[in-house]
């Protein structure tokens, strides 16, 4: 019953989660074509179609029993559990039983000469007949097993690929949404202060925060979205951050080129901007400067961003800057979402400025 259940389970697979599912009719077609080929082949050897038909009608049920017995019982029970000696013993024993069954059925139902293609008439169970018959069965078992293992390998490879793709999508969604919660916390505190002061800026700040949150919630579900949306998100982010700083913070932003035709992975540039505020402006004392330059030319976007390096008294965070969450986020997303030939990211310090330059294909 266990073998039958396993065979039924295999025969009933529809392959709903894979392109390599095997159905009942696949088995029927396989054995049907194999039976036809074998019958025609042996009929040409013996010059007797009906003799070939009768011997194959006896032999093929034996082929099928041995093949399914090996694939669904012996291999799962013995090979997969590394009981190789027991498996070899099981194969030899099953082949010997098959030999006795085939010999007797052929002798009593087809012809007394059970091996007409042999060197002489064979009316008894000779060593040569036994070896030749068992080798033939090993060939059939091996052929069927090879097909089964190939299908299983393709199915597992397909499942693994599908799993990797799902994990990749999940990881990308997580990375896209990884804007620092401290930003929202600080922004809400600023809004609270503005409302206490009954400032006219409060409605505008709330609107910008709403637009930014809408972008985070919906745009990040897409693999690519217009570059203009990312630029608008950056501008809203900067406008919200300006509230936290006075005139000591200087922000220069320059945009050029055909930005309307480009597409980019959502929330790819924002972590670079956030990094400037988190590790530059918020750590600095005195005049602070952030420069952003975005240019689209010949299908490539060049995004340059730099910020003043914190003063000597506030450099406690500098050793971890190159491996910060924001920069690691960008690097990981580029690796996952783009070919290596489609981007180049360089990060360096120069003239007391921390710089990040991203060149990215946006077609």
LOTIZA-108299 format. One record per atom (N, C-alpha, C): x, y, z; residue in one letter. Coordinates in steps of 0.001 Angstrom, whole numbers, plus 500000, padded with zeros to 6 digits. Example, Ala and Ser with C-alpha at 12.3 -4.5 7.8 and 13.67 -1.06 7.14 Angstrom:
<nodes>
513190494310507800A/512300495500507800A/513200496700507800A/512850497750507080S/513670498940507140S/512900500030507870S/
</nodes>
This chain:
<nodes>
500828498785500000X/500000500000500000X/500853501251500000X/501981501219500709X/502844502398500772X/503434502719499414X/503858501661498685X/504403501879497343X/503335502436496430X/502128501858496485X/501038502334495642X/500694503776495925X/500708504140497219X/500406505517497587X/501439506467497019X/502708506069497077X/503773506937496568X/503688507072495060X/503389505959494381X/503238506027492926X/502065506906492556X/500965506736493284X/499795507557493008X/500053509022493256X/500818509285494327X/501151510675494639X/501976511299493520X/502940510502493000X/503783511027491917X/502972511204490641X/502157510165490314X/501380510239489077X/500366511358489104X/499908511713490316X/498880512734490432X/499385514140490518X/500707514322490507X/501243515678490621X/500867516490489395X/500471517710489636X/500077518581488534X/501110519627488238X/502084519806489129X/503129520796488896X/502636522215489016X/501679522471489930X/501122523808490080X/502156524837490460X/503204524421491201X/504234525354491617X/505502525203490793X/505431524400489739X/506631524172488938X/506228523866487523X/507156524079486595X/506920523757485192X/507263522308484895X/507634521520485898X/508111520169485672X/507256519138486392X/505961519414486577X/505060518448487166X/504792517313486189X/504620516088486692X/504364514914485856X/502938514441486116X/502188514223485036X/500798513798485146X/500661512344484674X/499459511807484838X/499205510431484424X/499530510212482962X/499081511133482135X/499227510924480694X/500682510975480252X/501550511617481024X/502968511592480700X/503514510164480793X/503102509435481826X/503535508049481986X/502962507178480873X/501698507404480540X/501065506615479481X/501771506832478152X/502082508079477838X/502774508381476584X/504173507772476578X/504889507901477699X/506257507370477769X/506283505863477530X/505479505126478303X/505497503676478158X/504888503236476839X/503915503974476350X/503320503635475053X/504321503752473917X/505054504868473896X/506057505064472845X/507198504058472985X/507602503802474220X/508676502837474458X/508254501444474009X/507004501066474311X/506480499758473908X/506445499642472381X/505974500688471722X/505893500662470261X/507281500551469643X/508223501341470169X/509590501311469647X/510210499922469831X/510057499349471017X/510651498047471300X/510018496943470448X/508700497016470268X/508007496008469464X/508490496046468020X/508576497225467446X/509027497364466060X/510491496954465917X/511304497286466914X/512733496950466845X/512940495443466852X/512263494744467799X/512459493301467881X/511750492555466756X/510685493146466210X/510036492496465071X/510947492524463838X/511737493573463695X/512687493630462577X/513848492661462790X/514194492403464065X/515274491449464353X/514819490020464111X/513598489696464578X/513091488322464447X/512307488106463156X/512015489180462449X/511147489091461264X/509803488455461619X/509310488782462809X/508042488215463279X/507395489242464214X/506445490006463674X/505825491086464441X/505025490545465623X/504257489452465396X/503386488948466456X/504193488318467595X/505316487694467255X/506179487169468315X/506733488327469164X/507183489377468484X/507710490540469207X/506622491183470062X/505404491260469528X/504296491859470271X/503994491072471545X/503976489719471422X/503652488883472578X/504745488961473652X/505992488925473231X/507070488983474218X/507119490340474923X/506817491386474189X/506807492718474812X/505611492901475728X/504501492266475402X/503334492341476296X/503615491634477615X/504494490650477584X/504925489990478825X/506007490816479520X/506930491314478724X/508084491993479300X/507788493363479867X/506879494122479239X/506685495497479673X/506046495644481049X/505075494832481422X/504605494927482815X/505732494678483816X/506662493770483451X/507808493512484329X/508717494734484367X/508967495334483192X/509762496568483147X/509186497623484089X/507879497824483959X/507226498887484713X/507264498616486226X/507016497350486601X/507030497021488026X/508417497262488613X/509446496812487911X/510805496994488399X/511187498474488464X/510823499217487436X/511185500639487378X/510536501406488522X/509230501217488715X/508530501943489776X/508955501449491157X/509214500149491270X/509662499593492545X/511013500197492944X/511897500364491979X/513211500940492248X/513114502411492622X/512341503167491841X/512284504626492009X/511522505033493261X/510423504330493563X/509554504783494648X/509660503972495934X/510440502888495901X/510605502129497133X/512078501938497500X/512826501273496614X/514211500958496947X/515064502207497143X/514972503157496228X/515810504353496338X/515443505215497551X/514160505546497776X/513826506339498971X/514179505625500276X/513980504295500311X/514200503558501557X/515669503257501804X/516437503031500732X/517798502544500916X/518883503482500399X/518705504026499201X/519736504910498652X/519777506225499411X/518618506862499602X/518569508154500284X/518947508056501761X/518898506843502294X/519317506644503686X/520716506022503761X/521398505954502609X/522792505501502514X/522967504031502909X/521961503249502642X/522061501793502867X/522357501138501522X/523565501338501023X/523907500942499661X/523998499415499502X/524508498739500490X/524592497280500390X/523197496662500298X/522285497143501154X/520911496637501125X/520232496977499798X/520559498145499259X/519978498523497960X/520470497579496865X/521769497309496846X/522323496389495842X/521694495010495972X/521549494557497196X/520925493259497440X/519475493260496955X/518764494366497216X/517373494466496787X/517238494455495272X/518151495138494589X/518114495172493118X/518376493780492545X/519416493121493053X/519758491786492558X/518624490813492797X/518023490865493987X/516922489956494314X/515708490211493417X/515358491473493220X/514214491788492363X/514471491374490916X/515711491544490454X/516051491119489085X/515955489599488947X/516377488892489984X/516313487426489920X/514858486949489904X/514021487543490730X/512596487179490737X/511973487492489382X/512332488672488825X/511837489043487499X/512264488024486454X/513506487537486558X/514018486561485600X/513185485290485606X/512866484802486802X/512064483586486903X/510669483788486325X/510065484937486638X/508720485228486136X/508728485345484615X/509678486066484080X/509732486273482630X/510020484969481892X/510926484177482429X/511251482898481789X/510021482006481690X/509327481851482804X/508169480946482819X/507036481456481956X/506760482753481987X/505689483297481150X/506018483146479665X/507266483402479305X/507657483257477898X/507618481792477461X/508095480925478323X/508157479499477990X/506765478907477784X/505821479257478672X/504507478633478615X/503501479391477757X/503720480691477512X/502718481465476773X/503156481871475361X/504480481864475101X/504939482339473800X/505653481249473022X/506773480781473558X/507577479792472820X/508499479066473780X/508788477791473450X/509740477038474261X/511148477596474141X/511406478229473001X/512707478880472815X/512590480303473379X/513032480458474608X/512849481739475299X/513864482788474876X/514870482366474120X/515936483306473716X/516312483059472254X/515394483393471336X/515649483096469915X/516826483868469338X/517156485003469913X/518279485781469399X/519607485280469944X/519570484278470818X/520796483724471394X/521578482876470399X/522745482369470826X/523586481582469912X/522977480239469516X/522052479728470348X/521381478472470044X/520024478460470738X/519209477507470369X/517880477407470971X/518011477233472486X/517224478026473229X/517307478015474692X/515957477606475258X/515900476408475816X/514644475900476389X/514740475734477907X/515841476143478463X/516017476062479919X/516661477370480405X/516703477506481696X/517222478735482300X/518747478675482349X/519371479086481230X/520826479029481140X/521461480287481737X/522763480207481993X/523499481341482569X/523525482521481597X/523774482229480302X/523835483291479307X/522509484016479168X/521417483259479146X/520085483872479056X/519797484725480289X/520171484203481448X/519914484930482694X/520674486268482715X/521962486218482358X/522762487445482372X/522232488467481368X/521940487986480141X/521475488898479094X/520132489527479467X/519237488762480033X/517915489263480409X/518018490272481554X/518855489982482541X/519006490891483675X/519681492195483258X/520638492118482346X/521265493339481841X/520248494203481113X/519369493563480342X/518313494307479659X/517390495029480623X/517074494365481735X/516211494991482740X/516936496139483453X/518237495958483697X/519020497036484313X/519014498268483415X/519106498031482097X/519057499140481142X/517734499909481259X/516637499179481307X/515314499825481405X/515191500584482724X/515602499945483836X/515534500594485147X/516375501867485164X/517584501784484627X/518487502944484624X/517920504077483791X/517357503711482637X/516789504736481750X/515637505462482438X/514741504712483044X/513592505313483725X/514033506132484932X/514984505596485697X/515477506293486882X/516158507602486513X/516921507581485414X/517601508798484967X/516593509887484613X/515515509499483954X/514467510474483603X/513829511030484872X/513518510132485815X/512877510564487062X/513784511521487842X/515075511181487963X/515996512029488705X/516190513374488022X/516195513369486694X/516323514631485953X/515127515532486198X/513929514945486156X/512710515724486413X/512699516262487840X/513101515415488791X/513157515861490187X/514154516995490359X/515303516876489692X/516324517923489785X/515821519228489187X/515146519148488049X/514598520352487424X/513525520981488303X/512695520118488927X/511640520630489801X/512234521325491021X/513225520691491645X/513842521284492825X/514593522561492477X/515232522566491300X/515928523777490863X/514931524905490638X/513782524557490060X/512745525562489840X/512209526096491163X/511995525196492135X/511514525624493452X/512550526505494141X/513826526108494025X/514888526895494646X/514981528271494021X/514852528312492690X/514894529601492000X/513721530469492420X/512542529837492537X/511356530586492950X/511516531094494379X/512093530256495258X/512318530663496646X/513311531815496718X/514389531714495942X/515383532787495923X/514776534085495414X/513907533954494393X/513261535149493841X/512351535800494878X/511600534969495621X/510718535505496657X/511526536153497786X/512630535491498170X/513478536062499214X/514100537374498752X/514471537422497474X/515049538638496916X/514030539767496941X/512785539459496531X/511737540475496542X/511471540970497959X/511433540029498913X/511196540408500307X/512315541297500832X/513552540909500518X/514696541693500983X/514701543074500355X/514356543141499070X/514321544439498401X/513247545335498994X/512060544756499275X/510988545561499883X/511426546088501242X/512114545236501997X/512586545673503308X/513603546802503175X/514543546654502253X/515562547682502067X/514955548993501587X/513940548900500724X/513304550111500211X/512630550913501313X/512107550190502295X/511352550858503357X/512213551244504548X/513539551086504416X/514414551271505581X/514868552720505742X/513942553634505748X/514268555020506072X/514235555158507587X/515207555862508134X/515367555924509580X/514099556395510285X/513647555623511281X/512471556058512059X/512763557329512846X/514061557604513087X/514406558832513796X/513974560063513004X/514007559957511688X/513583561079510856X/512115561412511122X/511266560393511121X/509844560630511360X/509612561131512783X/510359560598513719X/510217561034515105X/510557562518515230X/511675562915514643X/512091564316514714X/511111565228513978X/510628564761512839X/509676565570512067X/508382565787512837X/507897564720513477X/506676564862514272X/506895565810515449X/508065565769516054X/508383566712517135X/508384568149516621X/508944568329515411X/508952569666514812X/507542570163514520X/506708569262514022X/505316569635513747X/504615570014515043X/504899569259516103X/504291569563517392X/504703570964517863X/505991571272517701X/506479572597518096X/505807573694517269X/505651573440515980X/505026574434515103X/503563574662515473X/502881573602515840X/501472573749516215X/501333574525517527X/502272574297518456X/502237575062519705X/502453576546519433X/503329576832518474X/503605578222518114X/502558578793517163X/501617577890516739X/500593578286515764X/501249578861514504X/502319578196514109X/503064578646512935X/502296578333511656X/502436579230510671X/501810579016509364X/502500577899508578X/503671577473509043X/504404576414508347X/503844575028508639X/503097574893509705X/502625573575510132X/501841572831509051X/500843573456508393X/500097572734507354X/500991572260506215X/501941573112505813X/502839572742504722X/503726571560505106X/504209571579506356X/505063570488506831X/504270569180506885X/503049569254507387X/502203568054507463X/501941567499506061X/501694568390505096X/501433567972503723X/502661567266503130X/503828567833503350X/505052567228502811X/505323565871503452X/505080565784504766X/505263564507505443X/504279563472504908X/503066563909504632X/502051563014504079X/502463562510502698X/502997563406501855X/503444563012500521X/504608562030500600X/505513562280501529X/506656561396501689X/506223560014502162X/505314559971503109X/504836558685503617X/504050557935502556X/503294558655501729X/502560558027500633X/503534557382499644X/504603558096499390X/505631557570498478X/506260556302499058X/506553556324500350X/507155555159500991X/506231553948500969X/504935554194501116X/503974553099501202X/503670552470499856X/503570553297498807X/503090552799497526X/504169552644496461X/505080553588496363X/506085553525495307X/507062552377495523X/507295552022496798X/508270550973497078X/507781549585496660X/506522549453496293X/506007548167495835X/506429547880494393X/506846548906493692X/507234548749492296X/508734548494492187X/509100547750491150X/510518547480490929X/511223548736490422X/510598549449489515X/511149550700489000X/510025551736488958X/510373552995489142X/509406554070489035X/510133555302488482X/509375556291487987X/510016557450487349X/511021558147488260X/512099558571487660X/513141559286488400X/512595560564489023X/511642561189488350X/511061562430488879X/510391562211490235X/509810561015490447X/509193560714491741X/510235560647492852X/511390560055492534X/512458559970493519X/512997561361493845X/513104562199492824X/513593563569493039X/512616564342493915X/511327564191493651X/510311564865494465X/510374564397495911X/510623563078496098X/510744562540497452X/511943563165498169X/513060563282497460X/514263563889498032X/514001565338498425X/513307566078497569X/513016567483497858X/512127567611499090X/511125566749499204X/510269566760500391X/511066566421501645X/511966565452501514X/512801565053502635X/513665566228503103X/514287566897502134X/515152568034502472X/514352569158503110X/513183569449502564X/512347570520503112X/511960570233504557X/511694568961504843X/511334568603506211X/512531568699507153X/513698568334506660X/514900568396507490X/515346569839507744X/515035570734506818X/515441572136506983X/514878572735508274X/513716572211508684X/513058572755509875X/513930572564511111X/514719571510511122X/515531571189512293X/516759572084512410X/517124572744511325X/518373573510511328X/518097574976510997X/518975575822511453X/518824577247511140X/519637577570509893X/519999578838509751X/520715579268508554X/522137578721508474X/522596578038509517X/523954577484509474X/524049576304508496X/522900575753508116X/522898574645507161X/522671575183505760X/523634574943504867X/523522575366503481X/523319574134502600X/522249574142501827X/521941573022500937X/521895573536499501X/522760572990498658X/522780573328497240X/522354572101496452X/521279572254495678X/520778571126494895X/520655571562493444X/521290570797492564X/521284571134491142X/520869569897490346X/519875570082489476X/519347568980488666X/519407569381487199X/519891568484486346X/519999568790484922X/519810567516484092X/519565567720482811X/519394566588481907X/517940566173481755X/517720565100481006X/516372564606480723X/515903563678481846X/515443564287482933X/515035563488484088X/513672562834483878X/512911563268482905X/511558562748482712X/511530561371482058X/512595560989481389X/512583559717480669X/513222558582481462X/513850558895482589X/514562557871483351X/513700557179484381X/514075555937484705X/513415555171485765X/514477554627486712X/514075554471487965X/515025554068488995X/514305553221490041X/515061552376490725X/514481551620491835X/514056552597492930X/512853552474493448X/512367553441494455X/513192553421495729X/513320554589496343X/514036554768497611X/515504554350497510X/516105554539496346X/517513554199496186X/518422555365496550X/517979556592496242X/518804557763496498X/518558558367497881X/517372558161498402X/517010558772499686X/517965558381500815X/518393557088500913X/519342556757501984X/520652557538501903X/521087557896500691X/522300558708500552X/522085560107501110X/520895560639500855X/520568561966501381X/520418561900502899X/519725560880503368X/519536560711504809X/520887560587505517X/521823559893504856X/523145559701505448X/523855561035505700X/523650562003504783X/524277563319504951X/523754564032506181X/522459563958506401X/521874564624507566X/522222563887508854X/522187562564508792X/522398561782510004X/523840561867510483X/524791561792509547X/526204561742509920X/526950563042509663X/526273563980509012X/526924565246508722X/526318566394509484X/525136566817509087X/524504567992509690X/524219567805511169X/523682566634511534X/523298566433512931X/524496566235513847X/525697565983513276X/526893565777514089X/527799567008514126X/527431568015513352X/528347569130513141X/528063570306514071X/529066571143514192X/528939572408514912X/529525573485514011X/528827574556513866X/529288575611512970X/528595575510511625X/529212576086510610X/528586576099509281X/528635574706508664X/527494574293508147X/527366572970507540X/526907573137506102X/527359572214505254X/527023572328503836X/526730570948503269X/525638570895502501X/525281569672501767X/525085570071500305X/525775569387499427X/525679569678497993X/525169568438497267X/524148568651496437X/523551567549495675X/523541567949494201X/524064567073493367X/524071567326491933X/523576566066491216X/522511566219490451X/521935565089489723X/521868565444488245X/522457564591487426X/522477564839485985X/522142563544485237X/521286563670484222X/520939562532483376X/521464562811481974X/522313561907481489X/522930562098480181X/523155560741479525X/522651560584478295X/522844559363477502X/522376558107478237X/521248558225478908X/520670557058479575X/521279556719480918X/522233557532481385X/522837557295482688X/522624558501483599X/522337558211484854X/522184559253485864X/523456559296486715X/523971560490486916X/525094560680487831X/524602561480489017X/524632560853490179X/524144561480491402X/525322561709492334X/525640562980492577X/526748563330493465X/526187564019494696X/526608563569495848X/526150564191497081X/527324564256498049X/527467565388498719X/528570565566499665X/528098566390500848X/528734566182501976X/528397566947503176X/529661567238503966X/529599568283504740X/530734568661505577X/530997567580506620X/532280567222506773X/532646566241507786X/532575566912509152X/531998566263510160X/531883566865511498X/533226567335512016X/533170568355512860X/534386568893513466X/535082567834514317X/536336568100514641X/537156567127515373X/536506566684516679X/535809567585517336X/535182567257518621X/533945566396518469X/533492566193517235X/532248565449517027X/532448564309516038X/533641563702516026X/533948562659515064X/533767561244515621X/533012561134516659X/532846559811517267X/532161558828516335X/531419559341515388X/530668558453514501X/531409558142513206X/532533558849512978X/533205558722511694X/533717557323511377X/534298556560512309X/534847555259511963X/533850554299511345X/532551554484511630X/531548553571511102X/530829554147509899X/531259555310509439X/530517555955508350X/530496555114507093X/531632554570506702X/531697553829505455X/530832552575505483X/530476552114506667X/529646550922506769X/528308551205507392X/527845552454507330X/526571552812507923X/525409552101507269X/524278552096507981X/523101551381507483X/522650551928506140X/522623553275506002X/522157553871504755X/523007553487503568X/524337553570503718X/525240553227502618X/525208551732502332X/525155550920503373X/525055549473503174X/523760549117502451X/522701549830502797X/521410549646502141X/521539549867500642X/522140550978500254X/522289551317498838X/523141550280498119X/524264549899498715X/525148548906498096X/524422547583497877X/523684547143498885X/522976545874498792X/521899545920497714X/521179547011497658X/520110547122496664X/520664547193495252X/521784547825495076X/522415547858493757X/522847546459493341X/523406545706494269X/523833544344493979X/522647543451493621X/521533543636494313X/520365542789494096X/519553543190492873X/519505544487492597X/518584544965491567X/519187545341490235X/520512545412490140X/521148545865488908X/522321544969488533X/522604544921487229X/523822544261486765X/525017545135487111X/526168544491487296X/527361545235487686X/527754546285486650X/527428546004485384X/527795546943484320X/526875548161484270X/525789548133485044X/524788549210484984X/524990550275486052X/525962550099486931X/526126551101487987X/527569551159488464X/527891552253489111X/529187552413489772X/528994553359490955X/529361552899492135X/529216553698493358X/530594553905493977X/530941555149494183X/532217555470494841X/531955556368496047X/532631556089497131X/532471556830498389X/533866557219498882X/534061558476499166X/535393558918499581X/535299560248500332X/536379560608501035X/536495561884501748X/537536562748501043X/537204564019500888X/538122564934500194X/537828566368500618X/538881567108500991X/538740568527501371X/537687568722502459X/537789567882503487X/536873567976504619X/535406567767504220X/535187567032503106X/533833566720502649X/533719565207502460X/532583564694502865X/532282563283502631X/531471563204501349X/531933562377500376X/531328562352499043X/530840560956498679X/529715560939497988X/529190559701497409X/528764560016495979X/529258559223495032X/528931559421493621X/528372558112493067X/527155558186492566X/526500557015491985X/526202557269490518X/526764556432489652X/526432556495488235X/525584555274487931X/524389555497487378X/523416554429487257X/522671554507485932X/522483553364485310X/521693553299484077X/520215553466484421X/519553554413483770X/518152554731484122X/517208554572482939X/517654553898481890X/516789553690480720X/515782552594481046X/
</nodes>
